Amino acid sequence: MSLSETVITIPAGYISNIFGQFDHNIKLIERTLNITVVPRNEGIKLIGEPANVKSACDVFTQLLKLAERGNEIDEQRVSYLLSLLGEHQEGALVEIDRDCICHTVNGKPVKPKTLGQKHYVDEIRSKMIVFGIGPAGTGKTYLAMAMAITAFKNEEVSRIILTRPAIEAGEKLGFLPGDLQSKIDPYLRPLYDALYQIMGAESFTRNMEKGLIEVAPLAYMRGRTLDNAFIILDEAQNTTPAQMKMFLTRIGFGSKVVITGDATQKDLPAGTKSGLDVAMRVLRSVKEIAVCQLSGADVVRHPLVQKIVQAYDTYEQRTAQKAKKGNRR
């Protein structure tokens, strides 16, 4: 098949961002689409089979639009954009980038970065209760936190309540030094970190002292009715069915709830049912409740994390298949 050549103009100010460190992004595109990218003074020349060159043109056009909006073009973004080519959703990433939830204290925009994350954010906006289920690195907690802070700043809710079960994972709480609060704090640290980054330590401390932001273990929710609040239950896979039912029945008028969890990372004692698993079976038919299933494709951490998630998924599927064959015998 004959080769095709196309020249794309890329302003000099965006070259380094699009190319990536040591031209890493360019090399990834070349390997994936089997083309050659030749830098030119006014941009780049693409050489390869016509269909591949056309795909590469689409990729670079979108990368340029993202760069013009001030986005950092990293390997995750390029990999995801390449994966969308086979799904005929080439323009989706640019559309997703239009949705800015809020800005961090340093001015960095917080946006969904994948179709799964965009769906998750849209469901949080439209539904009263949303389950965000998926592996580590899919932005479940961080995006929920950004939505909560935005709703709080816009006075859509009067307070934010963040909670997670304080389940021991390898170390007994009683063996750790300090009082009860110092023993519980490590389990809540990821929630504090997200709040500091988006809201700022000073604003967080001020609102927490006023009781407008509350970070507490799930056990502290018993006996309360939570009205006009944005409530996030993190690490929900570590709840028991009784705890999950208790939490869901705390919800009052004017509240919005996001429940996040990773069904593959349970720290419950052996043989204990997960409240998240039970809730998924019990509540799926309730129309006012949304269930967003994020996958490895939605991982936005280092690309290696995505590979680790995929490797574990493959391993667990093989183990399950072997167990089924063993039971048949």
N, C-alpha and C positions, 0 to 999 in steps of 0.2 A: 504494500500500500504506500502511496506517495505521502511525503511529509508536508506539513503545512507550517507556515511561519506567520506570526502576528506580532505586531509591536503595540505595547500598551504604555501610555504616558502616565508616569507617576511623579508628582512634584518632588523635588529633592528633599524637602523637609519631612517627607513621610517615608522615605526609602529605608532608613535604619529601623524604624518601627515595624514596617511590613516585613522586611527581610529577617528580622530577629537577630539575636546575638550569634555571631559567627555564621550568619546566613542559615540558621537552623530551620526557620520557617520555609525558606526557599527549597532547601534540601528535602524537607518533608513533602512538599507539593510535588517536587520532581519524582520522588520515589513512588508516591501514591498514584499519580496520573501518567507516569512513564513519559515525561516530557523533559526538555532541556530549557533552562531559563538562562538567558544571556543578558547581563546588565548592559545598558546603554546610557549615554549621557542624558537622554530625555525620558528614560524609563527602563523597560525591559523588552526583550524579544523572546517569544515562546516558540519552540520548535517541537513538533511531534505529529502524531496522527490527528487528522482534523477534529474528530470528536473529543479527543483528549485536550487539544488546544482550546477548543470552545469551552470545555469545563474549566480549564485553568483561567480563561478570561473572566468567567463568571466569578471564580474565587477571588481573583485579584481586584475585580471591580468592587466586590463587597468588602474586602479587606481595606480598600482605600476609603470607602464610605465610613467604615468603623473608625479608621485612623483619623479622618477629618473631624469626627465627633469627639476626639480626645481619648479614645480607648487605647489601651495597651494591647498590642497584638501578640499574644503568647501562644505556646504550642497547643494548649487546650482549645483555644478558640479556633485555631487553624484546623486541628483534627476534627472538631465538631462540624465545622463548615464543610470539610471534605466528606464527612459521613452523610451529610444532608443531600449530597449530589445524587446518590442512588435512590433517594426518596422523593426526588423531584420537588424539593422545597428549598431551592437555592437562595431565594430572597428572604427566607424566614428569619435568619439571624439578624439581618438589618432591621426588620420589623420588631423583633424582640428587643433590640437595643433602644428603641424609642421609649420603652416603658421604664421610667426612672422612679423608683419607689421613694427614695430619700437620698440625702447625702450624709456621709460620715462627718465627724467633727473636724476632719482634715479636708473636707470638701470633695471627697471622692464619691462619685455616684454609686448607689446600690441598685443594681438591675438584675433581672433574671438573665441567665446566659444560655439557656437551652429551652427547647419547646416544652419539656416536662416541667421545668421551673416556671415558665410563663403560664402554663395551665394551672399550676399550684397557686401562683399569686392571684390569678383571675378568680379561682374558686374561693380563696380567702376573702376577696372583695365581695363576692356575691352570696356566700353561704354563711350560716351562723356557726356551724361546726364543720371543721375540715380535718381529716386525717392525712398527714403527710408521711408516707411509708417509703423507705428506700435505704440504700447502703450509705456508709460514711462518705462524706465529701459532696453530697448532692445539694447542700445548702438548705436543708429542711429547717433547722433551727434558726439560722442566720436570717433567712428571708422572712420567716414568721416574726422574728424580733424586729426587723425593719418595718414590717407592716404594723406591728403593735405600736412602735414609737411614732410612726406617721399618724395613726389613728388618734393617739394620745395628744400629739401636737395640734392636730386639727380639731380637737375637742369632740371627737366622735365617741370617745369613752373617757371616763373620769379617772381611771387608774389602770395600771398594768400589773398583772399577777403572773409570775413565772414559777413553775414548780417542776420537780422531778423526784422520782422515788430514790431514796438514799439506800441503794442496794450495795452490799459489800461485794467487791470483786477481787477476791484473793487475800484481802487483809481484813481482819476483824476491827470494827470501829472502836471497840473497847480497848484495843491494844495501842491505839494511836494516842499521842500526848494531847493535853489540853481539855477544855470543857466541851460541852455538847456542840456549841456553835462552831468551834474550831474544828471539830471532827466532821461536821456536816458540810462546811464551806468548800472543801475540795470537790464534793459531788456537784456543787452548784457553780463552780468556777467557770465552766464554759458559758453559762448564762451571764455572769458578771462581765466576762471578756467581751461578749458581743455588745452589751449595754455600754461599756466604756468606749468602744470603738465608734459606735453610731451616735450615742448621745453625749459622750464626754464625761469624765469622772466627776467634775464639779456639778454638772446638771443632774447626773444620776444620784449623787450623794444628797443634794438638796431635795429632790423629789422623793427619795427614799425616806429621808427624815420626816417629811410631811405625810408619809404613808401612802403616797400616790403611786409608788412602785414598790412591789413586794416580791422578794425572792425567798422561797421557803420550800422545805421538803413536803412531799405529797401528804404525809400524815397530818400536817397542820391544817389541811383543808376540811377535815371532818367537822360536821356540825355547822358549817357556814353556808350562806347563800350569797352568791357572787353576782351582784347587779351592776350594770353599766361599766363592765370591765373587759379588757382584752386579756384573755387567759391562755397561757401556753403551757401545755404539759409535755415536757421533753423526756426522752428515753422511756417512752410508754411501754416498750416491750418488757420492761422490768416491773410492771405492775401486776398484781394478781387480779383475777376477775372481780373480786370484791372491792378492791381499791379503784378499779376502773369504773365500776358502777357507782361507787361513792362519789368519785370526781364528777362524772357526767350529771349526776343528780344535784350538784351544787349550783349549776348554771342558772342565773336569773335573767330578768328582763334587761334588754339593751346590751347584752354581752355578746362577745364573739370569742370562739374557742378554736385553737389549733393544737392538735395532738400529733406529735412527731415520734417516730420510732423506726428501728431497724430490726426486723424479725429474725435476722441471722445472728444478732449479737445479744443474746439473753444472758443475764447473770443470776437468774432465779435458781433456787435449789432444784436438783434433779427431780423430775416427776411433777413439778409445779406448772400448772397451766399459765400461759401469759394472758393478762387481761386484754392486751392489744389483739391477740389472735381471736379471743372470744368475741370481742367487740366487733371485729370485722365480719364475723359470721352473723351476729345478732342484728347489726345496724345497717347492713348493706342495702336493704330495701327501703330505708327511710329517705325520702326524696330531699329533705332539708339538710341532709348530711352528705358531704362530698368526701370521696376517698381518692387521693392522688397517689398513684404508684410510680415513684421515681426509680430509675434504673441506673446501671453502670454508665450509660450514655450521658447521664446528667451530672456525673462527677465533675466538679470544677476545681478540684485541688490539683496537685502535681499529676501529670499523665501517668506516672508510675502507680498512683493510687487506683486509677481506673483499671490498670492491668491486674493489680492485686485483687480487686473486687471481682473481675472476670474470672481469674484463676480459682478463687474460692467458690464462685458460683458453679464452675465446671466440676470442681472436685466434689462439692456437695450433691450435685445431680448424679454423678457417677456412684457415689456412696449410697444414695437413695435407691438407685436402680439395682445395685448389688444386693441391698437389703431386701428388696421386693423379690428378687430371684431366689434368695435364700429362704424366704418365707414360703414360697411356692413348693419348695422341695420338702 
